Amino acid sequence: MARHTVIRREEMLTAHLDLGGQPIDLADYATTGLLGLAVGPRGSCKTNAGLLIAEQLSEQGWVCVLIDPESELESLYGDAVDSPEVLYQHLEKRDRTMIVVRAENATEFVPFGKVIRDATDEFRKPIFVMIDEGQMFSATRKRMGDIGDASDIINDLVGRGRKRAVDLFITALRYTGTLHRSVFSNKNLTLIGCQEDPTVWSALAPQFKSSGIDFTDLNTLSPGEFFCVSRRGIEKIRTPMSKALRDVAAPKAQNIQRALPTTFTQWAKAMSQISDDRLRALDDREVTDLLGAVAGLSTQQMQSGHTALVDELEARDEA
């Protein structure tokens, strides 16, 4: 058996992550390695968070392996590797910083998972593994067959990752009932997205003890927003879009409806910026009532506007 020196995570001492909140200093994870977990329903941008971490770590010396069950990531980071043997070669040569592994189920994952486990044990150089839709590869309890083998591989990486310089990020739909308990017990960076089922709060509540955060706060999170639980505490973040997604995204420009004044203060501020001739031209109740009706303003909102108009004209006359 080959003899290995004690692993030192020197790369952690100067590395950091920017997930949209306070920068996360990975020196805090030098003795444990990084095990990130993102929980939330589909569409909460968990995958984007994992890609964001992968891109940032790849720029800081990590080789990143992306387990892709949906066959979506090839269009972002290049063709998936053809075989476990090819994956091993890339991990040995470290000639690619982003490696996509297509695995639609546990059966397809197992041979690639074994290569990741063996390569990290042999080479012991920083590797980041993102496992998207982790509930497809990790069982909540010991099972037979490929799902059991896949769970064993993930649990081995989770438990011994620090000694192999391997860091992980796993996404899941729910906080409980999806992944093996070893993932939850060893995680040290947690992103919790929108939660729609109040019954999950009993499992989540310990994460937010003494924080003042309750289920309502989780329920109102928008896509891309998470409560981030790190070594430094809890904060609400909004993750930026990963570079690969940003490069292919082409959202249509949205028509922004201009906000009309409704309160007296808003009317007064708006009218103070209007010239004398234009302002006095508005001093016709029938015209302004018609314009207000077209704009959909209520009688009370229009009355606030009339009062502000009278006050502004009187102030200008006195001046």
Secondary structure, DSSP 8 states (H G I E B T S, - for coil): ---------GGGGT-EE-SSSS-EEGGGGTTT--EEEEE--TTS-HHHHHHHHHHHHHTTT-EEEEEESSS-THHHH----SSHHHHHHHHHHT--SEEEEE-SSHHHHHHHHHHHHHHHHHH---EEEEETTGGGT--SS--SSHHHHHHHHHHHHHHHHHHHTEEEEEEES-SSSSS-HHHHHH--EEEE-----GGGHHHHGGGGTTT---HHHHHT--TTEEEEEETTEEEEEE----HHHHHH--------------SHHHHHHHHTTS-HHHHHHT--HHHHHHHHHHHT--HHHHHHHHHHHHHHHHHHHH-
